[in-house]
Amino acid sequence: MKFKKLIRNFCGHFSTITRHKIVVMKHCFKIGLYKQGLLHDLSKYSPTEFIPGVKYFQGNKSPNNQQRLVEGCSEAWLHHKGRNKHHFEYWMDYPLNSREVHKLIGIEMPIRYVAEMFCDRVAASKIYSKDAYTDRSPLEYYEQGPAKGIMNERTAALLHHLLIMLAEKGEEKTFHYIRTKLLKKGRRHHLKKKRIQNSPKHS
């Protein structure tokens, strides 16, 4: 790679992932996920992810797809999805049913990570779509992609519900719903499970 292109790709990739991180962080703060907002996508700055990101920088889409085209797979993505719980691919596992052990299944994601995934998808649409972005953009991208047929059904249904709400009611009302209703429901469910596990019957 020529020096000028290297510098251009380096600056472009660093700017893209940093702007994306800042947008996600702002969204996460709006729904009360402060720690997740601060820690979001830090692995992108590691050499395993950052170097391929510079090498295959596109500007209008993820460099991971370009790495797949050239190398057959994206090591940057494999590294990333294994360290970031807001990606549904992190929650893929083998089923206990021995008849289906040859295939992976989607595990239902904790609500707080579904909320972060929602923020991530909205931010990515904003960064890559730029001035063409509308509140329908994340929904349209999701419906055109393969994710809904791979992730856990309940997780997919919840994400789809949030994306439809965004498209129809806008950011302010959707963020308010996530913060005041969805995440509180998730916390109550977590505490209920914890009480059951700590009860004498389960000890």
C-alpha positions in Angstrom: 0.0 0.0 0.0 1.4 3.4 -1.0 2.2 5.8 1.8 -0.5 8.4 0.8 -3.2 5.8 0.7 -2.0 4.3 4.0 -2.3 7.7 5.7 -5.7 8.4 4.1 -7.0 4.9 5.1 -5.5 5.3 8.6 -7.2 8.7 9.2 -10.4 7.6 7.5 -10.8 4.4 9.5 -9.8 6.0 12.8 -12.3 8.8 12.2 -15.1 6.4 11.2 -14.8 4.1 14.2 -14.3 7.0 16.6 -17.3 8.9 15.3 -19.3 5.7 15.5 -18.3 5.1 19.1 -19.2 8.6 20.1 -22.6 8.4 18.6 -23.3 5.0 20.2 -22.0 6.4 23.5 -24.4 9.3 23.3 -27.3 7.0 22.5 -26.4 4.6 25.4 -26.2 7.6 27.8 -29.7 8.6 26.8 -31.1 5.2 27.8 -29.0 5.0 31.0 -26.4 2.4 29.8 -23.4 4.5 30.9 -20.8 1.8 31.4 -21.7 0.0 28.1 -21.6 3.4 26.3 -18.1 4.0 27.5 -16.8 0.5 26.8 -18.5 0.1 23.4 -16.3 -1.3 20.6 -13.0 -0.6 22.4 -11.6 -3.8 20.7 -11.7 -2.0 17.4 -8.6 -0.1 18.5 -6.7 -3.4 19.1 -4.1 -4.3 16.4 -6.1 -7.4 15.4 -9.0 -5.3 14.4 -7.5 -1.9 13.6 -4.8 -3.0 11.1 -7.3 -4.8 8.8 -9.6 -1.9 9.2 -7.0 0.4 7.8 -6.0 -2.0 5.1 -9.5 -2.6 3.8 -11.0 0.8 4.7 -14.0 1.6 2.4 -15.6 4.7 3.9 -19.2 3.8 3.1 -19.3 0.3 4.6 -17.5 -2.0 7.0 -14.0 -3.1 6.0 -14.8 -6.5 7.3 -16.7 -7.4 4.1 -13.8 -6.4 2.0 -11.5 -8.5 4.1 -13.9 -11.5 3.6 -13.8 -10.9 -0.2 -10.0 -10.8 -0.4 -9.0 -13.3 2.3 -12.0 -15.6 2.6 -12.9 -14.6 6.1 -12.5 -11.6 8.4 -10.2 -12.2 11.3 -11.0 -8.7 12.5 -14.7 -9.6 12.7 -14.1 -13.0 14.4 -12.0 -11.2 17.0 -14.6 -8.4 17.4 -17.8 -10.6 17.8 -16.1 -12.7 20.4 -15.5 -9.8 22.7 -18.6 -7.6 22.3 -21.8 -8.8 23.8 -24.0 -6.4 21.8 -23.5 -8.5 18.7 -26.0 -11.4 18.4 -23.2 -13.5 16.9 -21.6 -13.5 20.4 -24.6 -15.4 21.6 -24.4 -18.4 19.2 -23.9 -21.8 20.7 -24.3 -25.5 20.1 -27.7 -27.0 21.2 -27.9 -29.7 23.9 -30.0 -31.8 21.5 -27.4 -34.2 20.1 -29.4 -34.6 16.9 -28.7 -30.9 16.1 -25.2 -30.6 17.5 -23.9 -29.9 13.9 -25.5 -26.5 13.8 -25.4 -23.3 15.9 -28.4 -21.7 17.5 -29.1 -18.2 18.7 -29.3 -17.7 22.5 -31.7 -15.1 23.8 -29.7 -11.9 24.5 -30.0 -10.0 27.8 -32.2 -6.9 27.3 -29.4 -4.5 28.1 -27.3 -5.9 25.2 -30.3 -5.8 22.8 -30.6 -2.1 23.8 -26.9 -1.6 23.0 -27.3 -3.5 19.7 -30.1 -1.1 18.8 -28.0 1.9 19.6 -25.1 0.4 17.5 -27.3 -0.2 14.5 -28.8 3.3 14.6 -25.3 4.8 14.9 -23.9 2.7 12.1 -26.7 3.8 9.8 -26.1 7.4 10.6 -22.3 7.1 10.0 -22.6 5.3 6.7 -25.7 6.9 5.3 -24.7 10.4 6.3 -27.2 13.0 5.0 -29.4 10.3 3.5 -30.2 8.9 7.0 -33.8 8.8 8.2 -35.3 7.1 11.2 -36.4 4.3 8.8 -32.8 3.6 7.7 -31.9 1.1 10.5 -35.1 -0.8 9.9 -34.6 -1.0 6.2 -31.1 -2.3 6.6 -32.2 -4.9 9.1 -35.1 -6.1 6.9 -32.7 -6.5 3.9 -30.0 -8.4 5.8 -29.7 -12.0 7.1 -29.6 -11.2 10.8 -33.3 -11.8 11.5 -33.1 -15.4 10.2 -30.0 -16.2 12.4 -30.5 -14.6 15.8 -32.7 -16.0 18.5 -36.4 -15.5 17.7 -37.2 -13.5 20.8 -34.2 -11.3 20.4 -35.0 -10.7 16.8 -38.6 -9.8 17.6 -37.5 -7.3 20.3 -35.0 -5.7 18.0 -37.5 -5.5 15.2 -40.0 -3.9 17.5 -37.6 -1.2 18.5 -36.6 -0.5 14.9 -40.3 -0.2 13.9 -40.9 2.2 16.9 -37.9 4.3 15.8 -39.2 4.5 12.2 -42.7 5.4 13.3 -42.3 7.4 16.5 -38.7 8.8 16.2 -35.7 8.7 18.5 -36.9 10.6 21.5 -39.9 8.4 22.1 -38.0 5.2 21.4 -35.1 6.1 23.7 -37.6 7.1 26.4 -39.4 3.7 26.1 -36.1 1.8 26.3 -35.0 3.7 29.4 -38.2 3.8 31.3 -39.9 0.6 30.3 -37.7 -1.9 28.6 -34.6 -1.8 30.7 -36.6 -1.6 34.0 -38.4 -4.7 32.9 -35.1 -6.4 32.2 -33.7 -5.5 35.6 -36.9 -6.8 37.3 -36.6 -10.1 35.4 -32.9 -10.4 36.4 -33.6 -9.8 40.1 -36.5 -12.3 40.0 -34.2 -15.0 38.5 -31.6 -14.2 41.1 -34.1 -14.5 44.0 -35.3 -17.9 42.6 -31.7 -19.2 42.3 -30.9 -18.1 45.9 -34.1 -19.6 47.3 -33.7 -22.7 49.6 -35.4 -24.9 47.0 -32.5 -24.1 44.5 -29.6 -24.1 47.0 
